Amino acid sequence: MIAVILILSLLLFALAYATYSKFLAKKVYDLNCEAKTPAELVNDGIDYIPTNKWYLLAQHFSAISAAGPIFGPIIAGLAFGWLPALLWIVIGAIFIGSVHDFSTLVGSVKHKACSVAEIVKEHTGKKAYYIFIGYIWIAIIYILTAFTDVTASAFTNNVEIKNNDGVLIDTIIGGGTASSSIIYLSLAVLLGLALKVIDNKIKSAGKINWTRKIVVTLSLLLVGFSIWYGQENPISVSALSQIFGEGFIQSFSQPKFTWAILILIYCGVASILPMWLLLQPRGLLGGSFLYIILFAGVAGIISGSANGDFNLSFTSFITFNDPKLGPLVPILFTTIACGACSGFHGIVCSGTTSKQLKSECDAPLVGYGAMLLEGVIALVALSTVMILIPKGFTGTPDAVFATGMGRFIAQFGIDLNFAISLAMLAFATFVFDTIDVTTRLGRYLVQELLGIKGRSGSIIGTVATLIIPMTLLTFQVTDASGKIIPAYLVVWSVFGASNQLLAALSLTGLFVWIRKLNKGMIQQVIVGVPMVFMTVITLWTLLLNVERWFVAISEGKRTITDPSGILNLLLIALALSLLYYSGKEIFKKKKEVKAEPVV
């Protein structure tokens, strides 16, 4: 049964890409394969670099696929059952998430690779622009704080491997995952240098460059070696003192916090390095690695289902109202953000990706296709709930995912310990490939807002982006029993709603642009329906959060100064303000129709 569900879902994704993405390209956005893109026109070798579509797909896919498509489906599946989660992932990815990603990518390319905030500024005015910038800034802070915390946890926590009877048989060491990740990032830099040398020597148009393929293949094999080596040689915070000095390590009391600071320092360095040196090769390496993991996971599920090892045993539907999360509608749609629809993707599409798109006709593969691939991640993550949870696989979502994925991969005779280590590195790769790109996007945003360019502008933008997450991670939140609550759980309830509302607001700006281009009713409906749906769902969720806050205040459990409650109110105010200014543009009488921006 599980194999049938998975195969049907994948076939729907393939059909959507073959038909719906092409319809969007031709009928909605009139893509022109001969038009010069911003990457071709600027081509500065740092941020604007014309990139092969398959290379860019791998980089973009690894950038947008973080913890979201893993955590969300697992959390929602456990709360409401696998069927509601499955339907939202499939329908949402095809008709909402992919439309959002594709539209923001094309919209940015048609506006000189500017951010979606600049598109809002051009078509709805400066006031809306500043509101939208504020909203994006909050989203970036969320992502960096939550996903840095998740990665630091993966580096410090061990994952217990149990058999079907719940008996402990082995342990994956968190320090081993850290070692593997460090080697992985080092390999990315070496790959970038190697590819730069190769590209300088071989520039014949259309010539098959076997050297590139050999180097990339060798790098991927070395990633496999890093997984084995990492578990054999785990690195700890105390070991880092030999690199950074005793004083640096002793200044931090918690190993997890130390890792978080080191991760953010890495992100800062990655933000200002040329794209070709780290982010592009890391994206190629990470994307290719994730392709392999996903293929092995899907094939393992199908194989295990066929031979009877995996059965669909979890409940398809549990409740319309989960005691912890709340009502199925709207909470399902904001708990599962990445994997179905994510506003963060629009920041990536209109940030790093649009500056590398070589041809407008590459947009369906990169924009629409990458979102569907993230939908596959969500399906595999949900499968761990559908198959494994009733057999005792409990714990944090990352541990559930790694254990489940490891068992899927082990179907092919691979050692279970190695397979789970492979899955843990895949998880760390998902997150790493997002937080360094997010830092760069924050840097772009600051530079765009302040109008500062050059190396000094890059440094200022990077520091301004990282200082708040670094500060937030120093605070510890505890529950009633005094137990420390992970940072990702502290912000997750607000993150899902704000992330989805960011998608709604991006679609609102794009909808105004489409109307100004005199597009027909069908084209407006394709963007307008997802815009309205996401707006209603996410504002509804934020209002529920505010209601819970007020109830908790009346019961003496929370205070009027609670940061999460105030933040919910702030997000609602920002969203309503932006919708007001956008509505004025949508419904005002047209005096003059602007032509489509020429790049």
N, C-alpha and C positions, 0 to 999 in steps of 0.2 A: 504493500500500500504506500509506504513512504517513498519508494522509488517512483511509483506512478505519479504521485503528487509533485515530486521534484522535477521529473521529466516534462510533465505538462506545463509547469511554471516556466521552465527554460525554453520550451517551444513558444510560449506566448511572448517571452522576451525577444526571441529571435524574430518572430513575425512582426512585432512592433518595430524593431529596428529596420527590418527590410521594407516596411511600408510607411509607418507613421513618421519616422524621422525624415524620410525622403519627401513626404508630403509637406512637412514643416519647412524643409530646405527650399522647395520650389514654390509652394503656394503662399507661404506666410512671409518668408524672408528674402526670396528672390536671390539666392546665393549665386555669385558669379565666380567661376573658377579662374577667370583671367584677371580679376581685379587684384591690384597690389594691396597686400595686407600691411598693417603697421610694422609687423616683424620685418617684412621686406623693405619697407621705406626707411625705417630708422636703422635697424641692424647695427646696434652699437657694441655688440659682443659682450655685453654685461647683463642687461635685462631683456633687450629686444634681439632675439635670435631666431631666424627661420628654422623650424625643426621638422624633421620627418614625422608624418602623422602617427606612425606606429610607435616611434620613440616618445612623442608627446603624449600619446594615449597612456603609455606605461607610467610616465611621470605624473600626469594629471590624475590617473586612477589611484596611484599610491598617495597622492596629496589629499584627495577627498575622503579616502577610506581610513578612518581612524577607529576609535573605540565605539563610535555611535552605532554602526550597523551590527556590532556584536552585542553591546550592552542592551540597547533598546529592544530588539526582538526577544532576547532571553528574559528580560524583566517583564515585558508585556505578555509573553507567552506563559510564564509562570503565573501571572496574575489573572489573565482572562481566558487562557486556553490558546491552543495553537491556531485554530481556524480563523478567528478575527485577525490575528497578527499576520497570517499568511495572505488573506485577502487584501489587507491594506498594503503589504509589501508589493504584491504583484500589480494591483490596480494603481496604487500610488506611484510606483516607479515608472510605469508606462505613460500615464496620462498627466501626472503632476510633476514629479521630481525631474524626469528627463526633459520635459517641456521647459521647466524653470532653468535647468542647467544649460540646455541648448540655447534658450532665448538670451540669457545673460552673456554667454560667450559671443554670440552673433552681435548682440547689441553693443558690446564693448568693441568688437572689431570694427563695426560700422561707425564708431565714435572715437577713432584713433587710439584704441586700446586703453581708454580711460576706465576708471572704476564705475561700477553701477551707481555709485553716489554722484559722480559727475554727469551721468545720463539723467538722473533725477534733477540735478541742478539745471541742466539745459532745458528740460521740458516742463519743470514745475516751479523753478525759481530758487533763489538763494536760501530762503527760509526753510524750505523743504530739504534742501541740501544739507544744511547744518544739523537739522534734526536727524536726517538719515546717517550722517557721519557719526553722530553720537550713538545711534543705535548700533551701527557696525562696530564701533569701538568697544561697546559693552560686550558684544558677541565675541570679539577677538580675545578680550580679557577672560571671558568664560572658558573659551576653548583652551587657551594656554594654561590657565590655572588647573582646570579639570584633567586635561590629558597629560600634563607634566606630573601631576600627582599620581595618575594611573601608571605611567611609565616608571616612576620612582618606586611604586609599590611592587611592580613586576621585578625590579632589580633587588628588592630586599625580602620579598616573601617567597617561600618555597611552595611548590605544588605537589601534593601527595597523589601518587598513582595507586588506584585500588582496582582489584579485580571485580567481577560481576557480583561477588558475594560481599563486597565492601571491605575486603581485607587489604591492608596496606602492603604493596609489593615493591615500591620504589619511591624516590622523591626527586623532583626536578628542583635544582638549587637556583634561587633567584640571582645570586652572584654570577652563576654560569650564564644566565640570560644577559646580564650586564656585559660580561666578557665578549660574548658573541656579538652583541650590538656594537661594541667598540670596534671590533674587527670588521664588522659589516660596513660601518661608516668610513673606516680607513680604506677599505677596498674600493668604496665609491670614489674617493679622492684619487687613488691610483688609477682607477678606470678612466676618470675624467682626464687626467694627464696623458694616459696612453691614447685615448681617442683623439685628443687635441693634436698629438704628434702625427697620428695616422691621417687625420683629415687634412693636415697641412701638406702631407706628402702625396695624397691621392685625392685629386679634385676633379677627376674625369666624370662628367655628367652621365648618369645612367650606367656607369660601370659597377659591376657587382664587387663589393669590397669584402672579400673573404677574411681579410685581416681583422676588420671590425668584429665580424661574427665570431671568429676564433677567440678574440680577447674577451668579448662579452660572455661567451660560453665558459671560458676558463674562470672568469670572475664568479659566475654562478656556482661552479663546482667548488670554488674556494669558500663561498657562503655555506655550503654543506659542510665543509671542513671546519668552519668557524663554530658551527653548532656543536660538533663533537668536542672540539678543543675547549669551548667555553665551559661545558659541564665538567671537563677534566681539570680545568684551571679557573675556577670561579674567582672573581675579583670582589673584594670587600672594601668598605670605606677605610678600614685601617691600612689596607694595602695601598690605597690611593695616597696615603701620607708620604710614601716614598717618591711619588711624582710631584705632588703639590706642596709637601712640607707639613710637618706636624702642626704648626701654628694654624694653617688653613683648616685642617680637619677638626682640630680641637675647638675652633670657634663655633662649631655647630654641635648641638647635643644629640641630634637624632640622625641615624644613617639615612633614613628616607629623605629628610630635609636636605642633607648634604648632596644626595643624588639629584634632588630637584634643582638645587642651585647650579650644579654642574651641567645638567641638561639645558637649563636656560642660558648658561654661558655658551654652550655649544650652539644653541639656536641663534644667539647674537652674532657669533662668528659666521654661521651659515648665511645669515641675512645679508651680509655685506660682501661676501665672496661672489665672484662672477658666476653666472648660472652654469656655465660649462664645467667649472671646477668641482662643484659638489652637488647642487640640487638636480641638474640634468642627469649626470651619471647615477646618482643615488636614486632618482626616480626610475631610470631604466632598470637598474639592478633590483630595486624594491618591487617595481611593477612586475617584472619578469618572475621574480621569486614568488610573488603573490599569485600570479597566474598558475604557476606550478602547484602551489598549495591548494588553491581553489579547485583545480582540475582533479588533483588527488583526492580531495575531500568529497567532491561530487561523485567521482567514480567509486570511492570507497563506500559511500552510502548506498549506491545502486548495487554494488557487489555484495555488501553485507546484507542488504534486503533480500537479494536473490537467493543467497545460501542460508537464510534464516537466522543470521546472527543479530540483525537489527529488525525490530518490530515496532510498529506505531502503537505505543502503549500509553502515551500521555493523553489527558483529557482534551477533546477538541474545543469544548466550551465550558467555562467554569462559572462565570458570574457577569452580571451587568454592572456590578458595583463592588470593586475591590476595597476592602477596609483601609488599606494603606495608600493606594494610588488614587482611588476615587471612581467615578462613573466611567463605563466603557467609552461613551461619547461625552466629552471630547478627548479624554485622557489617552486612549489608544493612539490617536493620531499625533500626539506630541511626545509620547514615550518612545515610539518608533519614529524618529526623525530621519537620521541617516539610514539609507536603505530603502526609503520610500520618497522622502523629500527633505531637503536640507538647505536652509538659507546660506550656510557657510559655503556651500558649493559655488554660489553666485559670486562670492568674494574671490574665490580661487579662479573661476572662469574669467572674471573681469580684472583679475590682478596679474598673476604670473602667466596663465595659459594663453590669454588673448595676445600677449606680447611675443608669443612663440609660434602662433598659428601661421603656417606657410601659405595656405590657400583657404579661401572661404569654404571650398568644397570638402575640406577636412573636418569641418565643424560637426557634421552628423556623427562621425566616428568618435571624435574626442568628447564632444559635449553630451550627446544623447547616449552613445555607447558606453561611456565610462559610468554613467549613472545606472545603467542596467547591470553592469558588472558589480557595482556596489549592492544592487538588489540581490545578486547571487550570493554575496557574502552574508547578507541578512538571512537568506533562505538556509544557508548552511548553519549559521548560528542558531536559527530557530530549530533546525533538525536535531541539535544537541539536546534541546528540551523535549522534542517529540519522541526521541529514542532513548536517551540516557538518564534523564532525571529520575524516573521511577525506580531505577536500579541503584539509587543512592549517590549519584554524582551531584553533590551540593557544594555550595561555597560561592565565592565571588564570581561574577560573570566571566572575567578573564580566565579563571581556573576552570570553570565549566566548559568554556569554548576550547581551551587548550587540551583538556582531557578528552572531550568529545572528538575534536579534530584529529587528535593523536590516534584515537581508536579507529577512526575512518581510514586514516592513512595506513595504519598497521594491517589493514585487510590485505595489503600486497606483500606481506611477509617482512615488512620493515620492523626492526626492533621497537617495541612500544615506548621504551624510555626515549630513544632517539626521535621517534615520531612526535611525542609530546613536546620534546625540546624544540623540534622543528616548528610546531604550532605556537609555542611560546615566543619564539623569535619572530614568527609571522605576526603575532599580535603586537609585539614591540615595534616591528617594522610599520604596521598600520599606523600606530600612534606617532612614532618618530617622524615619519614622512609627512605628517600633518602639522606637527608643532613647529618644525623649522620653516615650512612654507607659510604658516600663519604668522610667524614673526616677520617674515619678509613682507607679507601683505600689510601688516601693521605699519611697517616702515614706509611702504608706498603711500599709505593713507596719511601718515603724518607729513611726509614730504609734499604730497598733493595739497593738503590743507594749508600748510604754511608756505608753500611755494619755494622750498629750499631744495637745491639740487647738489650734485657732486658728492665727493667722499664725505665731507663734513655733514651734509644733509642726511646721508645714509646712516652715519653713526648716531646723530641726534635722533632720527626716527626710530632706530633700533633700541636705543636706551629708553626712550619715552614709551615704547611698546612693552618692554620687559619689566620695567620698574614696578608696575602695579601687581602683576602676577607674582613676582618675587616677594613682594610685601605680603600679599594675601596668604601665601604658602607658609609664612612664619606663624600665623595664628592657628590655634588648635581649637576645634569645636568638639564638645563632649555631649553625650546623651545624659539622661536622668541618672544612670548608674555610674557615670564618670568615664565611660568608655569613649575613646577618641573616634570621631566620625570622619571617614576619609573625605578629603576635599571634593572629590568628584561627586560624592553623594550629597554634600551640602548644597552644591549648585545645580545638581542634575534636574530637579523639579522645575527650576526656573529656566535652565538651559534649553530643555526640550521645547517649551512654549516660545521662548524668545528666538530660538533658532528657526522655528517654523514661521513665526511672525516676520522674521527677516526675509524669508522666502516670499511671503505674501506682499511685503512692501516693495521688494525688488520687482515682482511681477506687476505691481501697481505702476511703478515708474515706466516699465517696458510697455504696459498697456497704453499709457498716455502717449508714448512715442509712436506706437502702432496706429493709434487713432489719428495722429497728426500726419501720418503717411497716407491717409485715406484708404486704409485697408478695409476689405469687405467685412460683412457680419460674421462669416465663418471664421476668418482669421482672428477677429476680436474675441469670439467665443472661446477659441482654443486657448487663448491666454487669460481671458476674463473669468472663465469658470474656475480654473485652479486658483486664481487670485481671490475670488470671493470665498471659495471654500476654505482656503487656508487662513484668510482673515477672520472669518467667523469662528472657526475651530480654535485658533490660538488666542483670540481675545476672550473667548468663553473660558478657556483654561486659566488664563491669567486672572479673570474675575473669580473663578473658583478658588484660586490660591489666596486671593485677597479675603474672600469669605472665610476660609479656614483660619487665616491670620486673625481676623476679628473675633471668631469664635474662641480661638486659643487665648486671646487677650482677656475675653470675658471670663474664661475659666482659670485665669491666673497662670497659664502655662507659658505664655510669651508676653513680650512687652511691645509698646507702641513704637519703640526704637529698633525693633527687630530688622536687621539689614535686608533679609529676603522679602519681607512684607513691603518695605519701602521701595525696594527694587521692582517688585511687581507693579506697584502704582506708577512708578516712573516709566516703566516700559509701556504701560497702557496709555499714559499721557503723551509719550513720544509718538506712539503708533497713531493715536487719534488725530494728533496735530498734522502728521504727514498725510494721513488719509484726507483730511480737510483740504489741504493745499492741492493734493492730487485731484480730488473731486472737483475743485474749482476749475482746473484745467480740462477735465473730462467733459464737463457739462457747459462750459462757456461757449458762446457763439464764435465760430471761426471767422476771422477777418482775412487771414492770409494763411495759406498752407505752406509750411516749410518743406523744402525738398529734402530727400534723404541725405544725410551728411556724406560728403565725398572725402574719402581718405587719400 
